Amino acid sequence: MAEVKSNKHNSIIAQWQEKIKIANRNNIFFHCRNCNHEWVDSSFDAICNNCGNNNVERICCWQFPDG
């Protein structure tokens, strides 16, 4: 019985992880710690297109509340 609950739990976690992965596409907010430039991108490896620095803060936009 515990194995059935564990499998269901793992399935639910996998579904949430996939939804978060989808939400992250094209929705990553960046802030350059060097020049304070801010932008939204789709790659976690983005560098600042204003000054070329890679010292950037990354926040997934789905974490921001609507409204």
N, C-alpha and C positions, 0 to 999 in steps of 0.2 A: 504494500500500500504506500509506503514511504517513497518507493522508487517511482510510482506513478505521479505523486505530488512533485517530486524532484524534476521529473521530465517535463511536466506542465510548467513548472517554475522556470526552468531553463528555456523552454520555448517562448514564454512571455518575455523574458530578458532579451532573447535573440530578436524578437519582434521590435522591442523598444530600441535596441541598438541599431537596427536597420532604419527605423524611422528617424533617429537622430542623425545617422549618416546621410540620409536623404536631405534632412533639414540643413545640414552643414554645406551642401553644395551651393555655391554662389552666395553664401551668407556668412562670411567670416569678417568681422569688423577688426580693422587694424589701426593701431596708434603707434607712430614712430616715436621712440623715446629720445631720439636725437633732435629732430626738428618739429615735433608735435603734429606732423601731417597725419590726417585720418582718412581712411578709405575702406571700402568693402571689396573683398576679393573672394575667389573660390579655391585658392591654394594655401595650405598652411605654411608653405615655404616661400611666400611672397616677401620681397624686400621693398623698402620704401622707394617709390618711383619719384619722389621729390629730391631726396638726398643720397639714395643708394645704400643706406644703412640697413643692416639686417637685425638691429636691436629693436624689435617691434613687439608690442603686446598684441595678442590674438584673443578675441572673444567671439564665440559662436553667437550669431545674431538671434537664434531661437531662444537664447537666455534672456533677452530683453522682453519685458511685458508689452503687450499691445496697448495702444492708447496712451 
